[in-house]
Every structure is written in structure tokens, then in C-alpha cells.
């Protein structure tokens, strides 16, 4: 699966959950926080889903990238059982 197909499938699933598509990110927000989701290419066939949480009460400018959020992590850190997924052909 190439980057475009992986990203489009993921972003489509997030759109169905109420996220709004930005340029390279998906974004969901409420009055207390913004959740950012992005896709990053790793080595070989690896893909990483990065998630950032930005808190409105912190008073800084809303981020344009996941790594600018107050908290950010790769999804595999929270769900290590899904770190290696079978290759879909």
C-alpha cells in the first residue's frame, strides 16, 4: 500500500468520526482541546500514525503540526499489540 492510499483510507475513517481535514492533518476540536492526527512514512513498508493533543487553556497558538502539540505520540506507543500489522496486498 502506498502512502496516498494509506493516508486517504485513514483520513476517510477519521472524517466519519467528525474530524476535519486540514492540509496534511486531521483535526477535531472542542472548547478545551484540539486533537491532531497525521501519517508519517517510516523505513521500508512502515507507516506511523502520530497523534497530538493541544489544550486551549495553555494560551499558545494552535499548532499546524502534530509535534507542536502539548502532548504527542505515535499511536503504537499506546497500542503496542498493533505495532506490526499483516501486509495487505
PyMOL Python script that loads the backbone (N, CA, C, O; Angstrom):
from pymol import cmd

cmd.read_pdbstr("""\
ATOM      1  N   UNK A   1       0.860  -1.175   0.000  1.00  0.00           N
ATOM      2  CA  UNK A   1       0.000   0.000   0.000  1.00  0.00           C
ATOM      3  C   UNK A   1       0.902   1.232   0.000  1.00  0.00           C
ATOM      4  O   UNK A   1       1.841   1.323   0.791  1.00  0.00           O
ATOM      5  N   UNK A   2       0.616   2.158  -0.873  1.00  0.00           N
ATOM      6  CA  UNK A   2       1.429   3.372  -0.911  1.00  0.00           C
ATOM      7  C   UNK A   2       0.904   4.409   0.082  1.00  0.00           C
ATOM      8  O   UNK A   2      -0.176   4.256   0.652  1.00  0.00           O
ATOM      9  N   UNK A   3       1.686   5.458   0.274  1.00  0.00           N
ATOM     10  CA  UNK A   3       1.369   6.488   1.264  1.00  0.00           C
ATOM     11  C   UNK A   3       0.011   7.118   1.007  1.00  0.00           C
ATOM     12  O   UNK A   3      -0.769   7.320   1.938  1.00  0.00           O
ATOM     13  N   UNK A   4      -0.273   7.429  -0.242  1.00  0.00           N
ATOM     14  CA  UNK A   4      -1.523   8.109  -0.553  1.00  0.00           C
ATOM     15  C   UNK A   4      -2.723   7.242  -0.192  1.00  0.00           C
ATOM     16  O   UNK A   4      -3.672   7.733   0.419  1.00  0.00           O
ATOM     17  N   UNK A   5      -2.700   5.978  -0.554  1.00  0.00           N
ATOM     18  CA  UNK A   5      -3.816   5.082  -0.248  1.00  0.00           C
ATOM     19  C   UNK A   5      -3.982   4.903   1.259  1.00  0.00           C
ATOM     20  O   UNK A   5      -5.101   4.956   1.769  1.00  0.00           O
ATOM     21  N   UNK A   6      -2.870   4.690   1.977  1.00  0.00           N
ATOM     22  CA  UNK A   6      -2.930   4.515   3.432  1.00  0.00           C
ATOM     23  C   UNK A   6      -3.509   5.758   4.093  1.00  0.00           C
ATOM     24  O   UNK A   6      -4.422   5.672   4.915  1.00  0.00           O
ATOM     25  N   UNK A   7      -2.970   6.907   3.727  1.00  0.00           N
ATOM     26  CA  UNK A   7      -3.406   8.174   4.321  1.00  0.00           C
ATOM     27  C   UNK A   7      -4.868   8.463   3.991  1.00  0.00           C
ATOM     28  O   UNK A   7      -5.627   8.875   4.868  1.00  0.00           O
ATOM     29  N   UNK A   8      -5.267   8.253   2.752  1.00  0.00           N
ATOM     30  CA  UNK A   8      -6.646   8.523   2.359  1.00  0.00           C
ATOM     31  C   UNK A   8      -7.631   7.616   3.088  1.00  0.00           C
ATOM     32  O   UNK A   8      -8.693   8.070   3.513  1.00  0.00           O
ATOM     33  N   UNK A   9      -7.291   6.359   3.233  1.00  0.00           N
ATOM     34  CA  UNK A   9      -8.167   5.433   3.958  1.00  0.00           C
ATOM     35  C   UNK A   9      -8.294   5.831   5.422  1.00  0.00           C
ATOM     36  O   UNK A   9      -9.392   5.835   5.978  1.00  0.00           O
ATOM     37  N   UNK A  10      -7.171   6.166   6.042  1.00  0.00           N
ATOM     38  CA  UNK A  10      -7.198   6.602   7.442  1.00  0.00           C
ATOM     39  C   UNK A  10      -7.999   7.891   7.591  1.00  0.00           C
ATOM     40  O   UNK A  10      -8.846   8.002   8.477  1.00  0.00           O
ATOM     41  N   UNK A  11      -7.731   8.858   6.729  1.00  0.00           N
ATOM     42  CA  UNK A  11      -8.423  10.148   6.819  1.00  0.00           C
ATOM     43  C   UNK A  11      -9.919   9.987   6.572  1.00  0.00           C
ATOM     44  O   UNK A  11     -10.723  10.677   7.199  1.00  0.00           O
ATOM     45  N   UNK A  12     -10.299   9.100   5.681  1.00  0.00           N
ATOM     46  CA  UNK A  12     -11.721   8.848   5.438  1.00  0.00           C
ATOM     47  C   UNK A  12     -12.389   8.297   6.696  1.00  0.00           C
ATOM     48  O   UNK A  12     -13.496   8.711   7.040  1.00  0.00           O
ATOM     49  N   UNK A  13     -11.729   7.373   7.378  1.00  0.00           N
ATOM     50  CA  UNK A  13     -12.276   6.821   8.630  1.00  0.00           C
ATOM     51  C   UNK A  13     -12.412   7.917   9.686  1.00  0.00           C
ATOM     52  O   UNK A  13     -13.395   7.942  10.426  1.00  0.00           O
ATOM     53  N   UNK A  14     -11.433   8.823   9.763  1.00  0.00           N
ATOM     54  CA  UNK A  14     -11.500   9.914  10.737  1.00  0.00           C
ATOM     55  C   UNK A  14     -12.582  10.929  10.379  1.00  0.00           C
ATOM     56  O   UNK A  14     -13.235  11.466  11.274  1.00  0.00           O
ATOM     57  N   UNK A  15     -12.784  11.199   9.103  1.00  0.00           N
ATOM     58  CA  UNK A  15     -13.872  12.088   8.677  1.00  0.00           C
ATOM     59  C   UNK A  15     -15.216  11.556   9.153  1.00  0.00           C
ATOM     60  O   UNK A  15     -16.081  12.325   9.573  1.00  0.00           O
ATOM     61  N   UNK A  16     -15.388  10.250   9.089  1.00  0.00           N
ATOM     62  CA  UNK A  16     -16.630   9.637   9.542  1.00  0.00           C
ATOM     63  C   UNK A  16     -16.824   9.771  11.049  1.00  0.00           C
ATOM     64  O   UNK A  16     -17.939   9.627  11.550  1.00  0.00           O
ATOM     65  N   UNK A  17     -15.737  10.045  11.772  1.00  0.00           N
ATOM     66  CA  UNK A  17     -15.804  10.222  13.229  1.00  0.00           C
ATOM     67  C   UNK A  17     -15.860  11.692  13.634  1.00  0.00           C
ATOM     68  O   UNK A  17     -15.762  12.008  14.820  1.00  0.00           O
ATOM     69  N   UNK A  18     -16.015  12.586  12.674  1.00  0.00           N
ATOM     70  CA  UNK A  18     -16.174  14.003  12.992  1.00  0.00           C
ATOM     71  C   UNK A  18     -14.923  14.854  12.868  1.00  0.00           C
ATOM     72  O   UNK A  18     -14.958  16.040  13.193  1.00  0.00           O
ATOM     73  N   UNK A  19     -13.821  14.282  12.409  1.00  0.00           N
ATOM     74  CA  UNK A  19     -12.609  15.064  12.195  1.00  0.00           C
ATOM     75  C   UNK A  19     -12.772  15.913  10.942  1.00  0.00           C
ATOM     76  O   UNK A  19     -13.572  15.595  10.062  1.00  0.00           O
ATOM     77  N   UNK A  20     -12.010  16.988  10.876  1.00  0.00           N
ATOM     78  CA  UNK A  20     -11.993  17.875   9.723  1.00  0.00           C
ATOM     79  C   UNK A  20     -10.616  17.770   9.091  1.00  0.00           C
ATOM     80  O   UNK A  20      -9.598  17.752   9.783  1.00  0.00           O
ATOM     81  N   UNK A  21     -10.600  17.702   7.777  1.00  0.00           N
ATOM     82  CA  UNK A  21      -9.320  17.548   7.089  1.00  0.00           C
ATOM     83  C   UNK A  21      -8.647  18.893   6.892  1.00  0.00           C
ATOM     84  O   UNK A  21      -9.240  19.851   6.394  1.00  0.00           O
ATOM     85  N   UNK A  22      -7.383  18.929   7.303  1.00  0.00           N
ATOM     86  CA  UNK A  22      -6.526  20.066   7.012  1.00  0.00           C
ATOM     87  C   UNK A  22      -5.627  19.694   5.853  1.00  0.00           C
ATOM     88  O   UNK A  22      -5.913  18.742   5.127  1.00  0.00           O
ATOM     89  N   UNK A  23      -4.577  20.410   5.676  1.00  0.00           N
ATOM     90  CA  UNK A  23      -3.668  20.136   4.566  1.00  0.00           C
ATOM     91  C   UNK A  23      -3.078  18.730   4.656  1.00  0.00           C
ATOM     92  O   UNK A  23      -3.307  17.904   3.773  1.00  0.00           O
ATOM     93  N   UNK A  24      -2.326  18.457   5.714  1.00  0.00           N
ATOM     94  CA  UNK A  24      -1.723  17.136   5.910  1.00  0.00           C
ATOM     95  C   UNK A  24      -2.150  16.493   7.215  1.00  0.00           C
ATOM     96  O   UNK A  24      -1.596  15.473   7.623  1.00  0.00           O
ATOM     97  N   UNK A  25      -3.134  17.089   7.870  1.00  0.00           N
ATOM     98  CA  UNK A  25      -3.575  16.612   9.179  1.00  0.00           C
ATOM     99  C   UNK A  25      -5.080  16.475   9.227  1.00  0.00           C
ATOM    100  O   UNK A  25      -5.815  17.084   8.449  1.00  0.00           O
ATOM    101  N   UNK A  26      -5.504  15.668  10.153  1.00  0.00           N
ATOM    102  CA  UNK A  26      -6.912  15.620  10.519  1.00  0.00           C
ATOM    103  C   UNK A  26      -7.010  16.314  11.874  1.00  0.00           C
ATOM    104  O   UNK A  26      -6.105  16.208  12.701  1.00  0.00           O
ATOM    105  N   UNK A  27      -8.107  17.018  12.093  1.00  0.00           N
ATOM    106  CA  UNK A  27      -8.254  17.842  13.292  1.00  0.00           C
ATOM    107  C   UNK A  27      -9.669  17.695  13.845  1.00  0.00           C
ATOM    108  O   UNK A  27     -10.648  17.757  13.102  1.00  0.00           O
ATOM    109  N   UNK A  28      -9.762  17.501  15.146  1.00  0.00           N
ATOM    110  CA  UNK A  28     -11.047  17.519  15.848  1.00  0.00           C
ATOM    111  C   UNK A  28     -10.867  18.433  17.048  1.00  0.00           C
ATOM    112  O   UNK A  28      -9.843  18.374  17.729  1.00  0.00           O
ATOM    113  N   UNK A  29     -11.857  19.279  17.311  1.00  0.00           N
ATOM    114  CA  UNK A  29     -11.675  20.219  18.421  1.00  0.00           C
ATOM    115  C   UNK A  29     -12.981  20.436  19.172  1.00  0.00           C
ATOM    116  O   UNK A  29     -14.078  20.208  18.661  1.00  0.00           O
ATOM    117  N   UNK A  30     -12.810  20.883  20.397  1.00  0.00           N
ATOM    118  CA  UNK A  30     -13.926  21.354  21.208  1.00  0.00           C
ATOM    119  C   UNK A  30     -13.418  22.566  21.976  1.00  0.00           C
ATOM    120  O   UNK A  30     -12.353  23.089  21.651  1.00  0.00           O
ATOM    121  N   UNK A  31     -14.137  23.018  22.967  1.00  0.00           N
ATOM    122  CA  UNK A  31     -13.729  24.237  23.669  1.00  0.00           C
ATOM    123  C   UNK A  31     -12.528  24.040  24.593  1.00  0.00           C
ATOM    124  O   UNK A  31     -11.993  25.023  25.107  1.00  0.00           O
ATOM    125  N   UNK A  32     -12.087  22.798  24.820  1.00  0.00           N
ATOM    126  CA  UNK A  32     -10.965  22.549  25.722  1.00  0.00           C
ATOM    127  C   UNK A  32      -9.704  22.032  25.054  1.00  0.00           C
ATOM    128  O   UNK A  32      -8.606  22.229  25.574  1.00  0.00           O
ATOM    129  N   UNK A  33      -9.842  21.369  23.904  1.00  0.00           N
ATOM    130  CA  UNK A  33      -8.650  20.822  23.273  1.00  0.00           C
ATOM    131  C   UNK A  33      -8.845  20.558  21.787  1.00  0.00           C
ATOM    132  O   UNK A  33      -9.964  20.499  21.277  1.00  0.00           O
ATOM    133  N   UNK A  34      -7.716  20.404  21.117  1.00  0.00           N
ATOM    134  CA  UNK A  34      -7.677  20.049  19.698  1.00  0.00           C
ATOM    135  C   UNK A  34      -6.895  18.748  19.584  1.00  0.00           C
ATOM    136  O   UNK A  34      -5.821  18.607  20.169  1.00  0.00           O
ATOM    137  N   UNK A  35      -7.435  17.803  18.830  1.00  0.00           N
ATOM    138  CA  UNK A  35      -6.747  16.547  18.554  1.00  0.00           C
ATOM    139  C   UNK A  35      -6.276  16.576  17.110  1.00  0.00           C
ATOM    140  O   UNK A  35      -7.061  16.841  16.200  1.00  0.00           O
ATOM    141  N   UNK A  36      -4.991  16.301  16.899  1.00  0.00           N
ATOM    142  CA  UNK A  36      -4.397  16.285  15.572  1.00  0.00           C
ATOM    143  C   UNK A  36      -3.936  14.872  15.246  1.00  0.00           C
ATOM    144  O   UNK A  36      -3.399  14.179  16.110  1.00  0.00           O
ATOM    145  N   UNK A  37      -4.141  14.441  14.008  1.00  0.00           N
ATOM    146  CA  UNK A  37      -3.694  13.119  13.574  1.00  0.00           C
ATOM    147  C   UNK A  37      -2.992  13.269  12.232  1.00  0.00           C
ATOM    148  O   UNK A  37      -3.519  13.887  11.307  1.00  0.00           O
ATOM    149  N   UNK A  38      -1.795  12.697  12.139  1.00  0.00           N
ATOM    150  CA  UNK A  38      -1.033  12.740  10.905  1.00  0.00           C
ATOM    151  C   UNK A  38      -0.405  11.395  10.607  1.00  0.00           C
ATOM    152  O   UNK A  38      -0.348  10.522  11.473  1.00  0.00           O
ATOM    153  N   UNK A  39       0.064  11.228   9.382  1.00  0.00           N
ATOM    154  CA  UNK A  39       0.694   9.985   8.925  1.00  0.00           C
ATOM    155  C   UNK A  39       2.127  10.285   8.520  1.00  0.00           C
ATOM    156  O   UNK A  39       2.401  11.284   7.855  1.00  0.00           O
ATOM    157  N   UNK A  40       3.039   9.405   8.929  1.00  0.00           N
ATOM    158  CA  UNK A  40       4.453   9.568   8.611  1.00  0.00           C
ATOM    159  C   UNK A  40       5.008   8.265   8.057  1.00  0.00           C
ATOM    160  O   UNK A  40       4.723   7.187   8.580  1.00  0.00           O
ATOM    161  N   UNK A  41       5.793   8.366   7.008  1.00  0.00           N
ATOM    162  CA  UNK A  41       6.424   7.193   6.393  1.00  0.00           C
ATOM    163  C   UNK A  41       7.648   6.819   7.203  1.00  0.00           C
ATOM    164  O   UNK A  41       8.457   7.678   7.554  1.00  0.00           O
ATOM    165  N   UNK A  42       7.783   5.534   7.501  1.00  0.00           N
ATOM    166  CA  UNK A  42       8.959   5.022   8.198  1.00  0.00           C
ATOM    167  C   UNK A  42       9.899   4.371   7.194  1.00  0.00           C
ATOM    168  O   UNK A  42       9.944   4.763   6.028  1.00  0.00           O
ATOM    169  N   UNK A  43      10.637   3.387   7.647  1.00  0.00           N
ATOM    170  CA  UNK A  43      11.554   2.652   6.777  1.00  0.00           C
ATOM    171  C   UNK A  43      10.818   1.524   6.075  1.00  0.00           C
ATOM    172  O   UNK A  43       9.923   0.909   6.653  1.00  0.00           O
ATOM    173  N   UNK A  44      11.188   1.254   4.844  1.00  0.00           N
ATOM    174  CA  UNK A  44      10.576   0.155   4.105  1.00  0.00           C
ATOM    175  C   UNK A  44       9.080   0.331   3.997  1.00  0.00           C
ATOM    176  O   UNK A  44       8.604   1.334   3.466  1.00  0.00           O
ATOM    177  N   UNK A  45       8.335  -0.640   4.500  1.00  0.00           N
ATOM    178  CA  UNK A  45       6.882  -0.591   4.433  1.00  0.00           C
ATOM    179  C   UNK A  45       6.231  -0.065   5.700  1.00  0.00           C
ATOM    180  O   UNK A  45       5.030  -0.256   5.895  1.00  0.00           O
ATOM    181  N   UNK A  46       6.993   0.591   6.566  1.00  0.00           N
ATOM    182  CA  UNK A  46       6.441   1.089   7.826  1.00  0.00           C
ATOM    183  C   UNK A  46       5.679   2.400   7.625  1.00  0.00           C
ATOM    184  O   UNK A  46       6.061   3.254   6.824  1.00  0.00           O
ATOM    185  N   UNK A  47       4.590   2.524   8.381  1.00  0.00           N
ATOM    186  CA  UNK A  47       3.811   3.759   8.426  1.00  0.00           C
ATOM    187  C   UNK A  47       3.518   4.048   9.884  1.00  0.00           C
ATOM    188  O   UNK A  47       3.227   3.134  10.655  1.00  0.00           O
ATOM    189  N   UNK A  48       3.589   5.295  10.263  1.00  0.00           N
ATOM    190  CA  UNK A  48       3.317   5.695  11.639  1.00  0.00           C
ATOM    191  C   UNK A  48       2.134   6.643  11.669  1.00  0.00           C
ATOM    192  O   UNK A  48       2.017   7.542  10.836  1.00  0.00           O
ATOM    193  N   UNK A  49       1.256   6.430  12.646  1.00  0.00           N
ATOM    194  CA  UNK A  49       0.151   7.346  12.887  1.00  0.00           C
ATOM    195  C   UNK A  49       0.532   8.159  14.111  1.00  0.00           C
ATOM    196  O   UNK A  49       0.719   7.609  15.196  1.00  0.00           O
ATOM    197  N   UNK A  50       0.647   9.474  13.935  1.00  0.00           N
ATOM    198  CA  UNK A  50       1.038  10.381  15.007  1.00  0.00           C
ATOM    199  C   UNK A  50      -0.187  11.145  15.495  1.00  0.00           C
ATOM    200  O   UNK A  50      -0.997  11.627  14.703  1.00  0.00           O
ATOM    201  N   UNK A  51      -0.304  11.244  16.817  1.00  0.00           N
ATOM    202  CA  UNK A  51      -1.445  11.915  17.434  1.00  0.00           C
ATOM    203  C   UNK A  51      -0.926  13.010  18.355  1.00  0.00           C
ATOM    204  O   UNK A  51       0.008  12.791  19.126  1.00  0.00           O
ATOM    205  N   UNK A  52      -1.534  14.186  18.272  1.00  0.00           N
ATOM    206  CA  UNK A  52      -1.164  15.294  19.146  1.00  0.00           C
ATOM    207  C   UNK A  52      -2.387  15.851  19.856  1.00  0.00           C
ATOM    208  O   UNK A  52      -3.476  15.901  19.284  1.00  0.00           O
ATOM    209  N   UNK A  53      -2.209  16.266  21.094  1.00  0.00           N
ATOM    210  CA  UNK A  53      -3.265  16.898  21.886  1.00  0.00           C
ATOM    211  C   UNK A  53      -2.803  18.292  22.266  1.00  0.00           C
ATOM    212  O   UNK A  53      -1.749  18.451  22.882  1.00  0.00           O
ATOM    213  N   UNK A  54      -3.577  19.298  21.908  1.00  0.00           N
ATOM    214  CA  UNK A  54      -3.263  20.691  22.196  1.00  0.00           C
ATOM    215  C   UNK A  54      -4.383  21.247  23.067  1.00  0.00           C
ATOM    216  O   UNK A  54      -5.557  21.148  22.710  1.00  0.00           O
ATOM    217  N   UNK A  55      -4.024  21.830  24.209  1.00  0.00           N
ATOM    218  CA  UNK A  55      -5.002  22.307  25.186  1.00  0.00           C
ATOM    219  C   UNK A  55      -5.223  23.806  25.037  1.00  0.00           C
ATOM    220  O   UNK A  55      -4.269  24.583  25.060  1.00  0.00           O
ATOM    221  N   UNK A  56      -6.475  24.210  24.885  1.00  0.00           N
ATOM    222  CA  UNK A  56      -6.790  25.624  24.661  1.00  0.00           C
ATOM    223  C   UNK A  56      -6.448  26.493  25.873  1.00  0.00           C
ATOM    224  O   UNK A  56      -6.102  27.662  25.704  1.00  0.00           O
ATOM    225  N   UNK A  57      -6.535  25.958  27.074  1.00  0.00           N
ATOM    226  CA  UNK A  57      -6.255  26.745  28.277  1.00  0.00           C
ATOM    227  C   UNK A  57      -4.784  27.132  28.393  1.00  0.00           C
ATOM    228  O   UNK A  57      -4.443  28.007  29.189  1.00  0.00           O
ATOM    229  N   UNK A  58      -3.919  26.505  27.626  1.00  0.00           N
ATOM    230  CA  UNK A  58      -2.484  26.819  27.709  1.00  0.00           C
ATOM    231  C   UNK A  58      -2.156  28.162  27.079  1.00  0.00           C
ATOM    232  O   UNK A  58      -1.106  28.740  27.362  1.00  0.00           O
ATOM    233  N   UNK A  59      -3.046  28.668  26.224  1.00  0.00           N
ATOM    234  CA  UNK A  59      -2.897  30.014  25.706  1.00  0.00           C
ATOM    235  C   UNK A  59      -1.870  30.230  24.616  1.00  0.00           C
ATOM    236  O   UNK A  59      -1.535  31.375  24.315  1.00  0.00           O
ATOM    237  N   UNK A  60      -1.362  29.176  24.017  1.00  0.00           N
ATOM    238  CA  UNK A  60      -0.420  29.348  22.922  1.00  0.00           C
ATOM    239  C   UNK A  60      -1.154  29.223  21.592  1.00  0.00           C
ATOM    240  O   UNK A  60      -2.320  28.829  21.554  1.00  0.00           O
ATOM    241  N   UNK A  61      -0.480  29.552  20.523  1.00  0.00           N
ATOM    242  CA  UNK A  61      -1.078  29.475  19.196  1.00  0.00           C
ATOM    243  C   UNK A  61      -1.344  28.025  18.803  1.00  0.00           C
ATOM    244  O   UNK A  61      -0.510  27.147  19.022  1.00  0.00           O
ATOM    245  N   UNK A  62      -2.515  27.788  18.222  1.00  0.00           N
ATOM    246  CA  UNK A  62      -2.884  26.431  17.813  1.00  0.00           C
ATOM    247  C   UNK A  62      -1.883  25.899  16.784  1.00  0.00           C
ATOM    248  O   UNK A  62      -1.527  26.609  15.843  1.00  0.00           O
ATOM    249  N   UNK A  63      -1.432  24.661  16.957  1.00  0.00           N
ATOM    250  CA  UNK A  63      -0.368  24.114  16.098  1.00  0.00           C
ATOM    251  C   UNK A  63      -0.832  23.736  14.692  1.00  0.00           C
ATOM    252  O   UNK A  63      -2.009  23.472  14.445  1.00  0.00           O
ATOM    253  N   UNK A  64       0.140  23.723  13.786  1.00  0.00           N
ATOM    254  CA  UNK A  64      -0.086  23.268  12.421  1.00  0.00           C
ATOM    255  C   UNK A  64       0.509  21.886  12.183  1.00  0.00           C
ATOM    256  O   UNK A  64       0.296  21.284  11.130  1.00  0.00           O
ATOM    257  N   UNK A  65       1.258  21.383  13.167  1.00  0.00           N
ATOM    258  CA  UNK A  65       1.899  20.067  13.060  1.00  0.00           C
ATOM    259  C   UNK A  65       1.700  19.316  14.368  1.00  0.00           C
ATOM    260  O   UNK A  65       1.596  19.921  15.435  1.00  0.00           O
ATOM    261  N   UNK A  66       1.648  18.005  14.275  1.00  0.00           N
ATOM    262  CA  UNK A  66       1.430  17.165  15.460  1.00  0.00           C
ATOM    263  C   UNK A  66       2.497  17.423  16.513  1.00  0.00           C
ATOM    264  O   UNK A  66       2.180  17.553  17.695  1.00  0.00           O
ATOM    265  N   UNK A  67       3.757  17.498  16.099  1.00  0.00           N
ATOM    266  CA  UNK A  67       4.842  17.648  17.073  1.00  0.00           C
ATOM    267  C   UNK A  67       4.870  19.008  17.765  1.00  0.00           C
ATOM    268  O   UNK A  67       5.677  19.208  18.673  1.00  0.00           O
ATOM    269  N   UNK A  68       4.019  19.942  17.365  1.00  0.00           N
ATOM    270  CA  UNK A  68       3.911  21.231  18.045  1.00  0.00           C
ATOM    271  C   UNK A  68       2.846  21.214  19.141  1.00  0.00           C
ATOM    272  O   UNK A  68       2.683  22.198  19.863  1.00  0.00           O
ATOM    273  N   UNK A  69       2.123  20.103  19.266  1.00  0.00           N
ATOM    274  CA  UNK A  69       1.071  19.986  20.278  1.00  0.00           C
ATOM    275  C   UNK A  69       1.691  19.833  21.670  1.00  0.00           C
ATOM    276  O   UNK A  69       2.868  19.498  21.801  1.00  0.00           O
ATOM    277  N   UNK A  70       0.888  20.080  22.699  1.00  0.00           N
ATOM    278  CA  UNK A  70       1.375  19.940  24.073  1.00  0.00           C
ATOM    279  C   UNK A  70       1.781  18.497  24.380  1.00  0.00           C
ATOM    280  O   UNK A  70       2.791  18.266  25.044  1.00  0.00           O
ATOM    281  N   UNK A  71       1.012  17.546  23.911  1.00  0.00           N
ATOM    282  CA  UNK A  71       1.343  16.128  24.040  1.00  0.00           C
ATOM    283  C   UNK A  71       1.266  15.511  22.646  1.00  0.00           C
ATOM    284  O   UNK A  71       0.318  15.762  21.901  1.00  0.00           O
ATOM    285  N   UNK A  72       2.252  14.717  22.304  1.00  0.00           N
ATOM    286  CA  UNK A  72       2.152  13.994  21.037  1.00  0.00           C
ATOM    287  C   UNK A  72       2.877  12.667  21.148  1.00  0.00           C
ATOM    288  O   UNK A  72       3.821  12.513  21.923  1.00  0.00           O
ATOM    289  N   UNK A  73       2.415  11.716  20.356  1.00  0.00           N
ATOM    290  CA  UNK A  73       2.959  10.363  20.439  1.00  0.00           C
ATOM    291  C   UNK A  73       2.591   9.605  19.170  1.00  0.00           C
ATOM    292  O   UNK A  73       1.687   9.988  18.428  1.00  0.00           O
ATOM    293  N   UNK A  74       3.317   8.526  18.952  1.00  0.00           N
ATOM    294  CA  UNK A  74       2.940   7.593  17.894  1.00  0.00           C
ATOM    295  C   UNK A  74       1.911   6.643  18.475  1.00  0.00           C
ATOM    296  O   UNK A  74       2.041   6.197  19.615  1.00  0.00           O
ATOM    297  N   UNK A  75       0.911   6.340  17.706  1.00  0.00           N
ATOM    298  CA  UNK A  75      -0.181   5.508  18.182  1.00  0.00           C
ATOM    299  C   UNK A  75       0.299   4.144  18.677  1.00  0.00           C
ATOM    300  O   UNK A  75      -0.309   3.568  19.580  1.00  0.00           O
ATOM    301  N   UNK A  76       1.374   3.626  18.101  1.00  0.00           N
ATOM    302  CA  UNK A  76       1.899   2.320  18.518  1.00  0.00           C
ATOM    303  C   UNK A  76       2.370   2.317  19.969  1.00  0.00           C
ATOM    304  O   UNK A  76       2.454   1.254  20.582  1.00  0.00           O
ATOM    305  N   UNK A  77       2.676   3.481  20.526  1.00  0.00           N
ATOM    306  CA  UNK A  77       3.085   3.550  21.934  1.00  0.00           C
ATOM    307  C   UNK A  77       1.925   3.230  22.867  1.00  0.00           C
ATOM    308  O   UNK A  77       2.123   2.665  23.943  1.00  0.00           O
ATOM    309  N   UNK A  78       0.705   3.595  22.448  1.00  0.00           N
ATOM    310  CA  UNK A  78      -0.472   3.306  23.261  1.00  0.00           C
ATOM    311  C   UNK A  78      -1.015   1.910  23.018  1.00  0.00           C
ATOM    312  O   UNK A  78      -1.597   1.294  23.911  1.00  0.00           O
ATOM    313  N   UNK A  79      -0.818   1.409  21.789  1.00  0.00           N
ATOM    314  CA  UNK A  79      -1.348   0.105  21.407  1.00  0.00           C
ATOM    315  C   UNK A  79      -0.242  -0.737  20.788  1.00  0.00           C
ATOM    316  O   UNK A  79      -0.257  -0.979  19.582  1.00  0.00           O
ATOM    317  N   UNK A  80       0.724  -1.192  21.596  1.00  0.00           N
ATOM    318  CA  UNK A  80       1.858  -1.935  21.040  1.00  0.00           C
ATOM    319  C   UNK A  80       1.462  -3.254  20.375  1.00  0.00           C
ATOM    320  O   UNK A  80       2.206  -3.776  19.545  1.00  0.00           O
ATOM    321  N   UNK A  81       0.314  -3.785  20.729  1.00  0.00           N
ATOM    322  CA  UNK A  81      -0.126  -5.036  20.105  1.00  0.00           C
ATOM    323  C   UNK A  81      -0.416  -4.844  18.616  1.00  0.00           C
ATOM    324  O   UNK A  81      -0.494  -5.826  17.878  1.00  0.00           O
ATOM    325  N   UNK A  82      -0.576  -3.602  18.162  1.00  0.00           N
ATOM    326  CA  UNK A  82      -0.841  -3.330  16.753  1.00  0.00           C
ATOM    327  C   UNK A  82       0.375  -2.734  16.042  1.00  0.00           C
ATOM    328  O   UNK A  82       0.249  -2.189  14.945  1.00  0.00           O
ATOM    329  N   UNK A  83       1.536  -2.834  16.657  1.00  0.00           N
ATOM    330  CA  UNK A  83       2.739  -2.254  16.058  1.00  0.00           C
ATOM    331  C   UNK A  83       3.033  -2.866  14.709  1.00  0.00           C
ATOM    332  O   UNK A  83       3.342  -2.156  13.752  1.00  0.00           O
ATOM    333  N   UNK A  84       2.939  -4.167  14.629  1.00  0.00           N
ATOM    334  CA  UNK A  84       3.181  -4.877  13.365  1.00  0.00           C
ATOM    335  C   UNK A  84       1.850  -5.421  12.859  1.00  0.00           C
ATOM    336  O   UNK A  84       1.232  -6.279  13.488  1.00  0.00           O
ATOM    337  N   UNK A  85       1.433  -4.917  11.736  1.00  0.00           N
ATOM    338  CA  UNK A  85       0.195  -5.367  11.126  1.00  0.00           C
ATOM    339  C   UNK A  85       0.515  -6.209   9.905  1.00  0.00           C
ATOM    340  O   UNK A  85       1.501  -5.937   9.220  1.00  0.00           O
ATOM    341  N   UNK A  86      -0.280  -7.216   9.615  1.00  0.00           N
ATOM    342  CA  UNK A  86      -0.044  -8.012   8.423  1.00  0.00           C
ATOM    343  C   UNK A  86      -0.159  -7.148   7.173  1.00  0.00           C
ATOM    344  O   UNK A  86      -1.001  -6.253   7.095  1.00  0.00           O
ATOM    345  N   UNK A  87       0.685  -7.426   6.215  1.00  0.00           N
ATOM    346  CA  UNK A  87       0.684  -6.674   4.959  1.00  0.00           C
ATOM    347  C   UNK A  87      -0.550  -7.060   4.147  1.00  0.00           C
ATOM    348  O   UNK A  87      -0.852  -8.238   3.960  1.00  0.00           O
ATOM    349  N   UNK A  88      -1.249  -6.040   3.674  1.00  0.00           N
ATOM    350  CA  UNK A  88      -2.427  -6.244   2.833  1.00  0.00           C
ATOM    351  C   UNK A  88      -1.999  -6.047   1.388  1.00  0.00           C
ATOM    352  O   UNK A  88      -1.418  -5.018   1.042  1.00  0.00           O
ATOM    353  N   UNK A  89      -2.283  -7.027   0.549  1.00  0.00           N
ATOM    354  CA  UNK A  89      -1.898  -6.904  -0.862  1.00  0.00           C
ATOM    355  C   UNK A  89      -3.100  -6.862  -1.761  1.00  0.00           C
ATOM    356  O   UNK A  89      -2.956  -6.760  -2.979  1.00  0.00           O
TER     357      UNK A  89
END
""", "prot")
cmd.dss("prot")
cmd.show_as("cartoon", "prot")
cmd.util.cbc("prot")
cmd.orient("prot")
